[in-house]
Amino acid sequence: MSQEIMVPGACGVAIKCKDGVVLGNDNRATWGYTVTNKNTKKVFKITEKIGLAAYGLIGDFQMLVKILRAQANLYELDSGSKITTKSMGKMVSNYLYSRKMFPLYTNLVIAGMDEDGPKLYTLDAIGSLIPEDYGTTGTGMLLSIGILEADYKPDMTVAQGEKLVEKAIASSIKRDAMSGNGIDILTITKSGPKEKFIEVKELGE
């Protein structure tokens, strides 16, 4: 007897800015129509210059984050230099594609600050790697992408980018029952990463 796979919701958003990248995600975990957790982390710092926003089965993307962190450390030990966002994107793409017959139930947005500027890539469960200026994933994707398309500007600063990411996720939280319970924001610039949490009550709900 097969068990139905229920994929928890999310509204993962990431954008490129002129001086860095901003990633965000909500905190709600669901199983079907039940909220199972209100403090689930779905945006991660992989290295000091690369972050990831995830949607899908929680165990799948948590394990993937552990693998990527370990691979980033091995890359640095082997090459003597930090892994770039582009190389990390290709690494994730190759890993997901190698499992395409038994895929991880996850969609990702990877963004980081390289020496030659900010980079951002979206990936599906079998490793399709697509460079973008902004990306979104999860059940709140359709509700957030319109705001990004309307308000995104390539020359915006990370301070402006934080407000846009918050606005896009907040819009999704108000309409998508599978997203909610606060927002994690990860900002990465040349000086390093910065994380903050926004409570739901700050979103005017």
C-alpha positions in Angstrom: 0.0 0.0 0.0 1.5 3.3 -1.1 1.6 6.4 1.1 0.6 9.7 -0.3 3.4 12.3 -0.3 2.2 15.6 1.1 4.6 18.4 0.3 4.6 21.3 2.9 4.1 24.8 1.5 6.6 27.7 1.4 7.2 31.1 -0.2 10.9 31.2 -0.9 12.1 34.4 -2.6 15.5 35.6 -3.7 16.7 38.6 -5.7 20.0 40.0 -7.0 20.8 43.6 -6.0 23.7 45.8 -7.2 25.6 45.2 -3.9 24.5 41.7 -2.9 21.7 39.3 -2.8 18.6 38.9 -0.5 16.9 35.6 0.3 13.8 35.0 2.4 11.2 32.3 3.3 8.3 31.9 5.6 8.3 29.6 8.7 5.2 27.5 8.4 5.3 23.7 8.0 2.1 21.8 7.0 1.0 18.3 6.4 -2.1 18.3 4.3 -4.5 20.8 5.9 -2.7 20.7 9.3 0.0 23.2 10.5 2.6 20.9 12.0 5.2 23.6 12.9 5.3 27.4 13.1 9.1 27.9 13.3 10.5 25.9 10.4 13.7 27.3 8.8 13.6 27.2 5.0 16.4 29.7 4.1 20.0 28.7 4.8 23.5 30.1 4.8 25.6 27.5 2.9 28.9 29.5 3.0 29.6 33.1 4.1 28.8 34.2 0.5 26.1 31.7 -0.7 22.5 31.2 0.5 19.6 28.9 -0.4 15.8 29.2 -0.1 14.0 25.9 -0.3 10.6 24.4 -0.8 9.6 20.8 -0.5 9.8 17.9 2.0 11.7 19.3 5.0 13.9 16.3 5.5 15.0 16.3 1.9 16.1 19.9 1.8 17.6 19.7 5.3 19.8 16.8 4.3 20.7 18.6 1.0 21.9 21.6 3.0 24.2 19.4 5.1 25.6 17.8 1.9 26.2 21.2 0.3 27.9 22.6 3.4 30.2 19.6 3.5 31.0 19.8 -0.2 31.8 23.5 0.0 34.3 22.7 2.8 35.8 19.9 0.7 36.0 22.2 -2.3 38.0 24.8 -0.3 40.4 22.1 1.1 41.0 20.7 -2.4 41.3 23.9 -4.4 42.5 26.4 -1.8 39.7 28.8 -2.7 36.1 29.4 -1.7 33.5 27.9 -4.0 31.6 30.3 -6.2 27.8 30.6 -6.5 28.1 29.4 -10.1 30.1 26.3 -9.1 27.7 25.6 -6.2 24.8 25.8 -8.5 26.3 23.3 -10.9 27.2 21.0 -8.0 23.6 21.0 -6.8 22.3 20.6 -10.3 24.5 17.5 -10.9 23.6 16.0 -7.6 19.8 16.4 -8.2 20.1 15.1 -11.7 22.0 12.0 -10.6 18.9 11.2 -8.4 16.3 11.9 -11.0 14.9 8.4 -10.8 14.5 8.8 -7.0 14.3 12.6 -6.7 14.5 14.8 -3.6 11.1 16.5 -3.3 12.5 20.0 -3.3 12.8 23.2 -5.4 15.5 25.7 -4.7 16.7 29.2 -5.3 20.5 29.6 -4.8 22.0 33.1 -4.6 25.4 34.5 -3.6 27.9 37.2 -3.9 30.9 36.3 -6.0 34.0 38.4 -6.8 32.5 39.4 -10.1 29.1 40.3 -8.6 25.9 38.7 -7.4 24.6 35.5 -8.9 21.2 33.7 -8.6 19.9 30.4 -9.9 16.6 28.5 -9.7 16.6 24.7 -9.6 13.8 22.1 -9.8 13.8 18.6 -8.3 15.8 17.1 -11.2 18.5 19.8 -11.4 17.4 22.2 -14.1 19.8 25.2 -13.5 18.4 28.5 -14.7 20.2 31.9 -14.1 17.8 34.7 -13.0 17.7 38.2 -11.6 15.1 37.0 -9.1 13.5 33.7 -8.2 10.7 32.3 -6.1 9.5 28.8 -5.2 6.8 27.1 -3.2 3.0 27.2 -2.9 3.2 31.0 -2.6 5.2 31.4 -5.9 2.3 32.6 -8.0 1.3 35.2 -5.4 4.8 36.6 -5.0 6.1 36.6 -8.5 3.8 39.3 -9.6 5.1 41.7 -7.0 8.7 40.9 -8.0 8.0 41.6 -11.6 6.3 44.8 -10.8 8.8 46.2 -8.3 12.1 44.7 -9.0 14.9 46.9 -10.4 18.4 45.6 -11.2 20.1 48.6 -9.6 18.3 48.4 -6.2 20.4 48.1 -3.0 20.2 45.3 -0.6 18.3 47.6 1.8 15.7 48.1 -0.8 15.9 44.4 -1.7 15.1 43.4 1.9 11.9 45.4 1.7 10.9 43.9 -1.6 11.5 40.3 -0.4 9.5 41.0 2.7 6.7 42.6 0.7 6.5 39.6 -1.7 6.5 37.0 1.0 4.0 39.0 3.2 1.6 39.1 0.2 1.8 35.4 -0.1 1.3 34.8 3.6 -2.0 36.8 3.5 -3.4 34.6 0.7 -1.6 31.2 0.8 -2.8 29.0 3.7 0.3 26.9 3.5 2.7 29.8 4.1 2.9 31.9 7.3 4.2 32.4 10.8 6.9 34.9 10.1 9.7 35.5 7.6 13.5 34.7 7.7 15.6 37.1 5.7 19.2 36.4 4.7 21.2 39.2 3.1 24.7 38.6 1.6 27.1 41.3 0.6 30.9 41.4 0.1 31.2 42.1 3.8 29.4 38.8 4.6 25.9 37.5 5.6 23.3 39.1 7.8 20.2 37.3 9.1 17.0 38.6 10.6 13.5 37.4 11.5 10.2 39.3 11.0 7.3 38.2 13.2 3.9 37.8 11.6 2.5 40.6 13.8 4.9 43.0 12.0 3.2 42.1 8.8 0.0 43.8 9.7 -2.0 40.6 10.3 
